[in-house]
Amino acid sequence: MKQSRSADAQILSILKQAENGAPVSQLRREHGMNSAAFYK
């Protein structure tokens, strides 16, 4: 099985920030991910 690049805790943190109103484009830049990875 393929390992993910991000830990589960980090992914949850990013999603919680997005739920709280942080712009997705800003979160993607901060964490170095592309839009497809974010919405996946």
FILOMI-726255 format. One record per residue (C-alpha): chain; residue number from 0; residue in three letters; z, y negated, x negated. Coordinates in Angstrom, 2 decimals, decimal comma, always signed. Layout:
% residues N
chain	n	res	w	v	u
A	NUM	ala	Z	Y	X
...
END
This chain:
% residues 40
chain	n	res	w	v	u
A	0	met	+0,00	+0,00	+0,00
A	1	lys	-0,91	-3,45	-1,29
A	2	gln	+1,96	-5,74	-2,32
A	3	ser	+2,05	-9,17	-0,75
A	4	arg	+2,23	-12,17	-3,06
A	5	ser	+5,07	-13,82	-1,15
A	6	ala	+8,49	-12,47	-0,33
A	7	asp	+9,34	-12,05	+3,35
A	8	ala	+12,04	-14,73	+3,11
A	9	gln	+9,52	-17,21	+1,68
A	10	ile	+7,01	-16,49	+4,45
A	11	leu	+9,67	-16,96	+7,12
A	12	ser	+10,74	-20,23	+5,52
A	13	ile	+7,18	-21,57	+5,56
A	14	leu	+6,66	-20,55	+9,19
A	15	lys	+9,96	-22,15	+10,23
A	16	gln	+8,90	-25,40	+8,54
A	17	ala	+5,62	-25,28	+10,49
A	18	glu	+7,49	-24,72	+13,75
A	19	asn	+9,67	-27,74	+13,01
A	20	gly	+6,62	-29,98	+12,82
A	21	ala	+5,61	-30,01	+9,16
A	22	pro	+1,84	-30,46	+8,78
A	23	val	+0,12	-27,17	+7,96
A	24	ser	-2,12	-28,82	+5,36
A	25	gln	+0,95	-30,08	+3,49
A	26	leu	+2,67	-26,69	+3,59
A	27	arg	-0,48	-24,99	+2,29
A	28	arg	-0,71	-27,37	-0,66
A	29	glu	+2,98	-27,02	-1,52
A	30	his	+2,86	-23,23	-1,54
A	31	gly	-0,65	-22,74	-2,89
A	32	met	-2,22	-20,83	-0,04
A	33	asn	-5,50	-21,19	+1,80
A	34	ser	-5,79	-21,69	+5,55
A	35	ala	-6,90	-18,10	+6,21
A	36	ala	-3,79	-16,75	+4,53
A	37	phe	-1,56	-19,12	+6,49
A	38	tyr	-2,95	-18,15	+9,89
A	39	lys	-3,10	-14,44	+9,03
END
